[in-house]
Amino acid sequence: EIVKAKGRLRVLAEKTNDGMAMQGTCGIGHTRWATHGEPSELNAHPHCSDDRNVVGVHNGIIENYQELKAKLLRSGYTFYSQTDTEVAVKLVDYYYKKTGTPLEAISRAMLRIRGSYAFGVMFKDYPGKLFAARKDSPLIIGQKDSGCLIASDVPAILDQTRRVYYIGNLEIAELSRDEIHFYNIDREEIQKEIPQVDAIIGTTAIDEIVAALEEILAGQKQNHYEDINAAPVTETNRVVTTGGHFAYLKIAEGCDKHCTYCIIPKVRGNYRSVPKESLLKEATELADKGVRELILVAQETTLYGMDLYGKKELPRLLHELAQIPGIYWIRILYCYPEEITDELIDAIAAEPKVCNYLDIPIQHASDNVLKRMGRRTDQAELRAIIGKLREKIPDICLRTTLISGFPGETQEDFEELYRFVNEMEFDRLGVFPYSQEEDTPAATMEDQVPQEVKEFRRDELMELQQAIAFDKAEDMVGRILTVMIEGKVADEETYVARTYRDAPNVDGYLFVNTSANLMTGDFVKVLVTDSNEYDLIGEIYHE
């Protein structure tokens, strides 16, 4: 039950047993009250959300509270006073309803508030827990298992807990006694270097794009960014831009792997799965719009569900997606090899709608290089998982990507990778020369490989793979395949199609010679009659 009290922040702290033993507790002695309840003589400044989810106290001034109030009015909130505290409380409530997490809600709200501001909040669903913040230049929130703490300086709060969120104007960091991890970029620096930029929209604020455009057209320039670890945005009226017959379904955001060459965890945040019910709803809506193929994507698809459900739920998700009427193919991209389980293999083999196709970026095959990359597999484990996939699903198509010239890659390492590619005979393979990504461990490693060596090794691998791919295309001649029509070749009786072995825009095509009248998205059976390098040629198969 939310505590009704009058007085100052200290009273609230006493009622909730939070923050009392801390040095530097902010706001005590000069903070106006905001409590759950109606105005009264004893309670002159009540501030709570319309449905009483959130109550709050504050100390400071929100400089942009009129802008925030206008945003909240558009979202359906009602205001009973002109105070900026009410705006702050309802802004926290707005993000609480989006994230369901108090810490994320107050963090995202405070990132939108300009000005010097200290803020204490209570949440109805989290009785007895006090969240507070201070935003003179930084914002500090402490979280403890038994509750939440407030302080005006990091050392004071580190005496109480090892987990502190420090949110400044330019960055978000997680501190402990031993280390600090930064999660955001200097947005102001972007606008200094590229003054033509009208607004910056964070990767977790895509639902703010329309609001940003409206502000720009009205002559205002307002950046929109949220906590980098915020829950993925799902409640949107999505427009399909892939032609209507296939669509990508993003099942998670972020990554926890921290490979040494990769910046994704810093720009996309920790791994966060999209709730299953949201995915099934979106997939059903896509099917209703005419989508026939769903392509599951994420920075890593195989880990889906671990953060939400405590176990890998990709196999269960595949089974449930396969029940949606109108969906004919389901394709999986970006599978980490170490996360491919027997249950996932069995689900792919058992579900007719799930394409016998997996994209497994392995990056390298030399144990020496894999270790420097921070990968979780060695070559023996890669061989084992590839062998198991081909044993259980004999006609599976495997795609992978490699990095050539990673720091420290010797000629012996490259030759080991070359032999591995030659032996494994991947169906699809791409190679990219290593690129130094700023603010990653690999960028400052010793033994950087010269650019010309990286490119030479890439070309050697791609020449090898070309021969493998051409041979595999020839082996397809005589097979009968179900294909999806992509379009028609102008002025010819030839259609462009894809097989289950071909992801859009990255793999090859099958060209169907026929005078039949076919539509994009149609599925037809085709007899493969010839091959042309990476592509196949065929004709309609009549049983």
C-alpha positions as CSV (number, residue, x, y, z in Angstrom):
1,E,0.0,0.0,0.0
2,I,1.3,3.4,-0.9
3,V,2.2,5.4,2.2
4,K,0.1,8.6,2.9
5,A,2.3,11.1,4.7
6,K,2.9,14.8,5.0
7,G,6.1,16.7,5.5
8,R,9.4,16.2,3.8
9,L,11.4,13.5,2.0
10,R,12.8,12.3,5.4
11,V,9.3,11.3,6.4
12,L,8.9,9.1,3.3
13,A,12.3,7.6,4.0
14,E,11.3,6.7,7.6
15,K,8.0,5.1,6.4
16,T,9.9,2.9,3.8
17,N,13.0,2.2,5.8
18,D,15.1,3.3,2.8
19,G,18.0,5.7,2.7
20,M,18.1,6.6,6.4
21,A,21.6,5.4,7.2
22,M,23.2,6.9,4.2
23,Q,25.5,9.9,4.0
24,G,24.6,12.5,1.4
25,T,20.9,11.6,1.2
26,C,19.5,14.2,-1.2
27,G,16.5,16.4,-0.7
28,I,16.1,16.1,3.1
29,G,15.0,19.4,4.7
30,H,13.9,21.4,1.6
31,T,11.8,19.2,-0.6
32,R,8.1,19.8,-1.4
33,W,5.8,16.9,-0.9
34,A,3.8,14.8,-3.4
35,T,1.7,12.0,-2.1
36,H,-1.1,9.7,-3.1
37,G,-4.4,11.4,-2.3
38,E,-6.5,14.5,-2.9
39,P,-5.4,18.0,-2.0
40,S,-5.9,19.0,1.6
41,E,-4.7,21.5,4.2
42,L,-2.1,18.9,5.4
43,N,-1.2,17.9,1.8
44,A,-0.9,21.0,-0.4
45,H,1.0,19.5,-3.3
46,P,-0.3,16.0,-4.2
47,H,1.3,14.6,-7.4
48,C,0.5,11.1,-8.6
49,S,-0.3,9.4,-11.9
50,D,-4.0,9.3,-13.0
51,D,-4.4,5.6,-12.0
52,R,-2.3,6.0,-8.8
53,N,0.6,3.9,-10.1
54,V,3.3,6.4,-9.1
55,V,3.7,9.1,-6.5
56,G,6.7,11.4,-6.2
57,V,8.6,14.2,-4.5
58,H,11.0,16.6,-6.1
59,N,13.5,19.4,-5.6
60,G,14.4,21.5,-8.6
61,I,13.1,22.8,-11.8
62,I,12.3,21.1,-15.1
63,E,13.3,23.5,-17.8
64,N,11.5,21.7,-20.6
65,Y,8.4,20.6,-18.7
66,Q,6.0,22.3,-21.1
67,E,7.4,20.1,-24.0
68,L,7.1,17.0,-21.8
69,K,3.6,18.0,-20.7
70,A,2.6,18.3,-24.4
71,K,3.9,14.9,-25.1
72,L,2.0,13.4,-22.2
73,L,-1.2,15.2,-23.2
74,R,-0.9,13.5,-26.6
75,S,-0.5,10.2,-24.8
76,G,-3.8,10.7,-23.0
77,Y,-2.7,12.0,-19.6
78,T,-4.7,14.6,-17.7
79,F,-3.1,17.3,-15.6
80,Y,-4.7,18.9,-12.6
81,S,-2.1,21.6,-11.9
82,Q,0.6,23.5,-13.6
83,T,3.5,22.2,-11.6
84,D,6.5,20.5,-13.1
85,T,6.4,17.9,-10.4
86,E,3.2,16.6,-11.8
87,V,4.8,16.4,-15.2
88,A,7.7,14.5,-13.7
89,V,5.5,12.0,-11.9
90,K,3.4,11.3,-15.0
91,L,6.5,11.0,-17.2
92,V,7.8,8.3,-14.9
93,D,4.4,6.6,-15.1
94,Y,4.5,6.8,-18.9
95,Y,7.8,4.9,-19.0
96,Y,6.7,2.6,-16.2
97,K,3.8,1.5,-18.3
98,K,6.2,0.9,-21.3
99,T,8.9,-0.9,-19.4
100,G,7.3,-2.4,-16.3
101,T,10.6,-1.8,-14.4
102,P,10.9,1.0,-11.9
103,L,14.6,1.6,-12.4
104,E,14.2,1.8,-16.2
105,A,11.2,4.0,-15.8
106,I,12.8,6.6,-13.7
107,S,16.1,6.5,-15.6
108,R,14.3,7.0,-19.0
109,A,12.2,9.8,-17.5
110,M,15.2,11.6,-16.1
111,L,17.1,11.4,-19.3
112,R,14.3,13.4,-20.9
113,I,14.3,16.1,-18.2
114,R,16.5,19.1,-18.7
115,G,17.5,21.2,-15.6
116,S,18.7,20.6,-12.1
117,Y,16.4,18.1,-10.6
118,A,16.3,15.7,-7.6
119,F,13.4,13.3,-7.5
120,G,12.0,10.6,-5.2
121,V,9.4,8.1,-6.4
122,M,7.3,5.4,-4.9
123,F,5.6,2.7,-7.0
124,K,2.3,1.0,-6.1
125,D,3.5,-2.4,-7.3
126,Y,6.8,-2.1,-5.3
127,P,5.6,-1.1,-1.8
128,G,8.2,0.0,0.7
129,K,10.8,0.8,-2.0
130,L,12.1,4.3,-2.6
131,F,13.7,5.4,-5.9
132,A,15.4,8.7,-6.0
133,A,17.6,10.7,-8.3
134,R,19.7,13.8,-8.4
135,K,20.4,15.6,-11.7
136,D,22.6,18.6,-11.2
137,S,25.0,17.2,-13.7
138,P,24.8,13.5,-12.9
139,L,21.9,11.3,-11.9
140,I,22.6,8.6,-9.4
141,I,20.3,5.6,-8.5
142,G,21.3,2.9,-6.2
143,Q,19.6,-0.5,-6.2
144,K,19.8,-3.0,-3.4
145,D,18.2,-6.4,-3.1
146,S,16.1,-5.2,-0.2
147,G,15.2,-1.9,-1.8
148,C,16.6,1.2,-3.4
149,L,18.9,3.9,-2.1
150,I,19.5,7.5,-2.8
151,A,22.7,9.6,-2.5
152,S,24.3,12.7,-3.8
153,D,27.6,11.1,-4.5
154,V,28.9,7.8,-5.8
155,P,31.2,6.9,-2.9
156,A,28.4,7.2,-0.4
157,I,26.2,4.8,-2.3
158,L,29.0,2.3,-3.0
159,D,29.2,1.9,0.7
160,Q,25.8,0.3,0.6
161,T,25.6,-1.5,-2.7
162,R,27.9,-2.8,-5.5
163,R,25.4,-1.8,-8.2
164,V,25.0,1.8,-9.1
165,Y,23.6,3.5,-12.2
166,Y,25.2,6.8,-13.0
167,I,23.3,8.7,-15.7
168,G,25.0,11.9,-16.9
169,N,24.1,14.2,-19.8
170,L,26.2,12.1,-22.2
171,E,26.4,8.6,-21.0
172,I,25.1,5.8,-18.9
173,A,27.5,3.8,-16.8
174,E,27.3,0.9,-14.4
175,L,29.7,1.2,-11.5
176,S,31.1,-1.2,-9.0
177,R,34.0,-1.0,-6.6
178,D,36.3,-2.5,-9.2
179,E,35.2,-1.3,-12.6
180,I,32.9,0.9,-14.7
181,H,31.1,0.1,-18.0
182,F,29.9,2.9,-20.2
183,Y,26.8,2.2,-22.4
184,N,26.1,5.3,-24.4
185,I,27.8,7.8,-26.7
186,D,28.5,11.5,-26.7
187,R,25.4,12.7,-28.5
188,E,26.3,16.4,-28.4
189,E,29.6,15.6,-30.0
190,I,27.8,14.2,-33.0
191,Q,25.9,17.4,-33.5
192,K,29.1,19.4,-33.1
193,E,30.8,17.4,-35.9
194,I,27.7,17.2,-38.1
195,P,25.7,20.4,-37.6
196,Q,23.3,19.4,-40.4
197,V,21.8,16.8,-38.0
198,D,18.4,18.1,-36.8
199,A,17.8,15.4,-34.2
200,I,19.4,12.3,-32.8
201,I,17.1,9.3,-32.0
202,G,18.5,6.5,-29.9
203,T,18.3,2.9,-30.8
204,T,15.7,2.3,-28.1
205,A,13.6,5.3,-29.0
206,I,12.3,4.4,-32.4
207,D,8.8,5.0,-31.3
208,E,9.7,8.7,-30.9
209,I,10.5,9.2,-34.6
210,V,7.2,10.9,-35.4
211,A,7.4,13.2,-32.4
212,A,10.9,14.2,-33.5
213,L,9.8,15.0,-37.0
214,E,6.9,17.0,-35.7
215,E,9.2,19.0,-33.5
216,I,11.7,19.7,-36.3
217,L,8.8,20.8,-38.6
218,A,7.7,23.1,-35.9
219,G,11.1,24.7,-35.7
220,Q,12.3,22.8,-32.6
221,K,15.3,20.6,-32.3
222,Q,14.8,18.0,-29.6
223,N,16.9,14.8,-29.3
224,H,15.1,11.6,-28.3
225,Y,16.9,8.8,-26.5
226,E,16.1,6.3,-23.8
227,D,18.0,3.9,-21.6
228,I,20.1,1.7,-23.8
229,N,18.8,-1.4,-21.9
230,A,15.2,-0.4,-22.2
231,A,12.7,-3.1,-23.3
232,P,12.5,-3.4,-27.1
233,V,9.8,-1.3,-28.6
234,T,6.9,-3.5,-29.8
235,E,3.7,-1.5,-29.7
236,T,3.9,0.1,-33.1
237,N,1.8,0.1,-36.2
238,R,4.4,-1.4,-38.4
239,V,4.7,-0.7,-42.1
240,V,6.2,-3.6,-44.1
241,T,8.9,-2.3,-46.5
242,T,10.1,-5.6,-47.9
243,G,7.5,-5.9,-50.7
244,G,4.8,-7.6,-48.6
245,H,5.5,-11.3,-49.2
246,F,8.3,-11.6,-46.6
247,A,9.1,-9.7,-43.4
248,Y,11.8,-9.7,-40.7
249,L,10.6,-10.4,-37.2
250,K,13.1,-9.1,-34.6
251,I,12.9,-11.4,-31.6
252,A,15.5,-9.8,-29.3
253,E,17.7,-6.7,-29.0
254,G,21.3,-6.3,-27.7
255,C,24.0,-8.9,-26.9
256,D,25.8,-10.2,-23.9
257,K,28.6,-12.0,-25.7
258,H,31.1,-9.1,-25.8
259,C,33.3,-10.5,-28.6
260,T,36.5,-8.4,-28.7
261,Y,35.9,-7.0,-32.2
262,C,32.2,-6.0,-31.7
263,I,30.7,-2.8,-30.6
264,I,27.1,-4.1,-30.5
265,P,26.8,-4.5,-26.7
266,K,27.8,-0.8,-26.3
267,V,25.4,0.6,-28.9
268,R,22.5,-1.9,-28.5
269,G,22.7,-2.8,-24.8
270,N,22.3,-6.1,-23.0
271,Y,20.4,-9.0,-24.5
272,R,16.6,-8.4,-24.1
273,S,14.1,-10.8,-25.6
274,V,10.8,-9.5,-27.0
275,P,7.9,-11.2,-25.0
276,K,6.5,-14.2,-26.9
277,E,3.0,-12.8,-26.9
278,S,4.1,-9.6,-28.6
279,L,5.9,-11.6,-31.3
280,L,2.9,-13.9,-31.9
281,K,0.7,-10.8,-32.2
282,E,3.0,-9.1,-34.6
283,A,3.5,-12.3,-36.7
284,T,-0.3,-12.7,-37.0
285,E,-0.7,-9.1,-38.1
286,L,2.0,-9.6,-40.7
287,A,0.3,-12.8,-42.0
288,D,-3.0,-10.9,-42.2
289,K,-1.2,-8.3,-44.4
290,G,-0.1,-11.0,-46.8
291,V,3.4,-11.9,-45.5
292,R,4.2,-15.5,-46.4
293,E,7.8,-15.8,-45.0
294,L,9.0,-14.7,-41.5
295,I,12.7,-14.2,-41.1
296,L,13.7,-14.3,-37.4
297,V,16.5,-11.9,-36.6
298,A,18.4,-10.5,-33.6
299,Q,22.0,-9.9,-32.7
300,E,21.7,-13.5,-31.5
301,T,18.5,-15.6,-32.1
302,T,19.5,-18.8,-30.4
303,L,19.6,-17.3,-26.9
304,Y,15.9,-16.1,-27.2
305,G,14.0,-16.2,-23.9
306,M,16.8,-16.7,-21.4
307,D,16.4,-13.3,-19.9
308,L,12.5,-13.5,-19.7
309,Y,11.8,-17.2,-19.1
310,G,15.0,-18.5,-17.7
311,K,15.6,-21.0,-20.6
312,K,16.0,-20.9,-24.3
313,E,12.6,-20.6,-25.8
314,L,13.4,-20.4,-29.6
315,P,12.2,-24.0,-30.2
316,R,8.9,-23.3,-28.5
317,L,8.6,-20.0,-30.4
318,L,9.1,-21.8,-33.7
319,H,6.3,-24.3,-32.8
320,E,3.9,-21.5,-32.0
321,L,4.7,-19.3,-35.0
322,A,4.2,-22.4,-37.2
323,Q,0.6,-22.5,-36.1
324,I,-0.2,-19.1,-37.6
325,P,-2.4,-19.4,-40.8
326,G,-0.9,-17.8,-43.9
327,I,2.8,-18.2,-42.9
328,Y,4.5,-20.7,-45.2
329,W,8.2,-20.3,-44.4
330,I,10.0,-19.4,-41.2
331,R,13.8,-18.7,-41.6
332,I,16.3,-18.3,-38.8
333,L,19.3,-16.0,-39.0
334,Y,22.2,-15.2,-36.7
335,C,22.6,-18.4,-34.6
336,Y,25.6,-18.6,-32.3
337,P,27.0,-22.2,-32.7
338,E,27.5,-22.8,-29.0
339,E,23.8,-22.0,-28.3
340,I,22.4,-24.5,-30.8
341,T,20.7,-27.3,-28.8
342,D,19.3,-30.7,-29.7
343,E,15.9,-29.3,-28.9
344,L,16.3,-26.5,-31.5
345,I,17.6,-29.0,-34.1
346,D,14.6,-31.3,-33.5
347,A,12.2,-28.3,-33.8
348,I,13.7,-27.3,-37.2
349,A,13.5,-30.9,-38.4
350,A,9.9,-31.4,-37.1
351,E,8.2,-28.3,-38.3
352,P,7.5,-28.3,-42.0
353,K,7.2,-24.5,-42.1
354,V,10.7,-23.9,-40.6
355,C,13.2,-23.8,-43.5
356,N,16.1,-26.3,-43.3
357,Y,18.4,-23.3,-43.3
358,L,20.7,-21.9,-40.6
359,D,22.9,-18.8,-40.6
360,I,25.8,-19.6,-38.2
361,P,28.5,-16.9,-38.1
362,I,31.6,-18.7,-36.8
363,Q,34.1,-15.9,-37.7
364,H,37.2,-18.2,-37.7
365,A,38.4,-21.8,-37.2
366,S,41.8,-21.3,-35.6
367,D,41.6,-21.8,-31.9
368,N,44.3,-19.1,-31.4
369,V,42.2,-16.5,-33.3
370,L,38.9,-17.7,-31.8
371,K,40.3,-17.1,-28.3
372,R,41.5,-13.6,-29.2
373,M,38.1,-12.9,-30.6
374,G,36.5,-13.8,-27.3
375,R,34.4,-16.5,-29.0
376,R,32.9,-19.3,-27.0
377,T,33.7,-22.3,-29.3
378,D,36.8,-24.0,-30.6
379,Q,37.3,-25.8,-33.9
380,A,36.4,-29.2,-32.5
381,E,33.1,-27.9,-31.2
382,L,32.4,-26.2,-34.5
383,R,33.0,-29.5,-36.3
384,A,30.7,-31.3,-33.9
385,I,27.8,-29.0,-34.2
386,I,28.0,-28.8,-38.0
387,G,28.2,-32.6,-38.1
388,K,25.2,-33.0,-35.9
389,L,23.1,-30.6,-38.0
390,R,23.9,-32.4,-41.2
391,E,23.3,-35.8,-39.6
392,K,19.8,-34.9,-38.2
393,I,18.8,-32.6,-41.1
394,P,20.5,-34.1,-44.2
395,D,19.3,-31.4,-46.6
396,I,20.1,-28.4,-44.3
397,C,21.7,-25.3,-45.9
398,L,24.3,-23.8,-43.8
399,R,25.5,-20.2,-44.2
400,T,28.4,-18.6,-42.3
401,T,30.6,-15.5,-42.2
402,L,34.3,-15.2,-41.5
403,I,36.7,-12.4,-40.6
404,S,40.1,-12.3,-42.3
405,G,43.1,-10.6,-40.9
406,F,42.0,-10.4,-37.3
407,P,44.8,-9.0,-35.0
408,G,47.4,-11.6,-34.4
409,E,46.2,-13.9,-37.2
410,T,49.3,-15.6,-38.5
411,Q,49.9,-17.3,-41.8
412,E,49.5,-20.6,-40.0
413,D,46.1,-19.5,-38.6
414,F,44.9,-18.5,-42.0
415,E,46.0,-21.8,-43.6
416,E,44.1,-23.6,-40.8
417,L,41.0,-21.6,-41.6
418,Y,41.4,-22.3,-45.3
419,R,41.6,-26.1,-44.7
420,F,38.5,-25.9,-42.5
421,V,36.5,-24.1,-45.2
422,N,37.6,-26.6,-47.8
423,E,36.6,-29.6,-45.6
424,M,33.3,-28.2,-44.3
425,E,32.0,-27.1,-47.7
426,F,29.5,-24.5,-46.4
427,D,26.6,-23.9,-48.7
428,R,26.8,-20.1,-48.3
429,L,29.8,-18.2,-47.0
430,G,30.9,-14.5,-46.8
431,V,34.3,-13.1,-45.8
432,F,35.0,-9.6,-44.4
433,P,38.4,-8.1,-43.8
434,Y,38.8,-7.2,-40.1
435,S,38.0,-3.5,-39.4
436,Q,39.2,-1.7,-36.3
437,E,36.0,-0.7,-34.5
438,E,36.6,2.2,-32.1
439,D,36.2,1.4,-28.4
440,T,36.5,-2.3,-28.8
441,P,39.4,-4.4,-27.2
442,A,40.5,-5.7,-30.6
443,A,41.1,-2.2,-32.0
444,T,44.1,-1.7,-29.7
445,M,45.5,-5.2,-29.8
446,E,49.1,-5.7,-30.9
447,D,50.0,-7.4,-34.2
448,Q,47.4,-5.6,-36.4
449,V,47.4,-7.2,-39.8
450,P,48.2,-4.9,-42.8
451,Q,45.1,-4.1,-45.0
452,E,46.5,-5.6,-48.1
453,V,47.1,-8.9,-46.2
454,K,43.5,-8.9,-44.9
455,E,42.1,-8.4,-48.4
456,F,44.4,-11.0,-50.0
457,R,43.3,-13.6,-47.4
458,R,39.6,-12.7,-48.0
459,D,40.1,-13.1,-51.7
460,E,41.7,-16.5,-51.3
461,L,38.9,-17.7,-49.1
462,M,36.2,-16.4,-51.5
463,E,37.9,-18.0,-54.5
464,L,37.8,-21.3,-52.6
465,Q,34.2,-20.8,-51.6
466,Q,33.2,-19.9,-55.2
467,A,34.3,-23.3,-56.4
468,I,32.4,-25.0,-53.6
469,A,29.3,-23.0,-54.3
470,F,29.4,-23.6,-58.0
471,D,29.7,-27.4,-57.4
472,K,26.8,-27.4,-54.9
473,A,24.7,-25.5,-57.5
474,E,25.4,-28.2,-60.1
475,D,24.4,-30.9,-57.6
476,M,21.0,-29.3,-57.3
477,V,20.2,-30.1,-61.0
478,G,17.4,-32.7,-61.2
479,R,15.9,-31.8,-57.8
480,I,12.3,-30.7,-57.3
481,L,12.0,-27.7,-55.0
482,T,9.2,-25.5,-53.7
483,V,10.1,-21.9,-54.5
484,M,8.7,-18.5,-53.6
485,I,8.2,-16.1,-56.6
486,E,10.0,-12.8,-56.1
487,G,9.1,-11.1,-59.4
488,K,9.2,-11.3,-63.2
489,V,12.1,-10.5,-65.6
490,A,11.0,-7.7,-67.8
491,D,10.0,-8.7,-71.4
492,E,10.8,-12.4,-70.8
493,E,8.7,-15.4,-69.8
494,T,11.0,-15.8,-66.8
495,Y,10.3,-15.4,-63.1
496,V,12.8,-14.8,-60.3
497,A,12.3,-17.1,-57.3
498,R,14.0,-18.2,-54.1
499,T,14.3,-21.7,-52.6
500,Y,14.4,-22.6,-48.9
501,R,18.2,-22.4,-49.3
502,D,18.1,-18.7,-50.2
503,A,17.6,-15.8,-47.8
504,P,16.6,-12.5,-49.5
505,N,19.3,-10.1,-50.6
506,V,22.2,-12.3,-49.4
507,D,21.9,-15.6,-51.3
508,G,21.2,-16.7,-54.9
509,Y,18.0,-17.0,-57.0
510,L,16.3,-19.7,-59.0
511,F,15.1,-18.5,-62.5
512,V,11.8,-20.1,-63.6
513,N,11.1,-20.3,-67.3
514,T,7.3,-20.4,-67.7
515,S,4.5,-18.7,-69.6
516,A,2.2,-19.1,-66.5
517,N,0.8,-16.1,-64.8
518,L,2.4,-16.0,-61.4
519,M,2.3,-13.4,-58.6
520,T,5.0,-12.3,-56.2
521,G,4.6,-14.4,-53.1
522,D,3.2,-17.4,-54.9
523,F,4.7,-20.8,-54.1
524,V,5.2,-23.3,-56.9
525,K,7.1,-26.6,-57.4
526,V,10.1,-26.3,-59.8
527,L,12.3,-28.9,-61.5
528,V,15.9,-27.6,-61.5
529,T,17.2,-28.0,-65.0
530,D,20.5,-26.1,-64.9
531,S,22.8,-24.0,-62.8
532,N,24.6,-20.7,-63.6
533,E,27.4,-20.0,-61.0
534,Y,25.5,-19.2,-57.7
535,D,22.0,-19.3,-59.3
536,L,19.7,-22.1,-60.5
537,I,17.5,-22.4,-63.5
538,G,14.3,-24.4,-63.6
539,E,10.8,-25.0,-65.0
540,I,7.4,-25.6,-63.4
541,Y,7.1,-29.2,-62.2
542,H,3.8,-30.9,-63.1
543,E,3.2,-34.1,-61.2
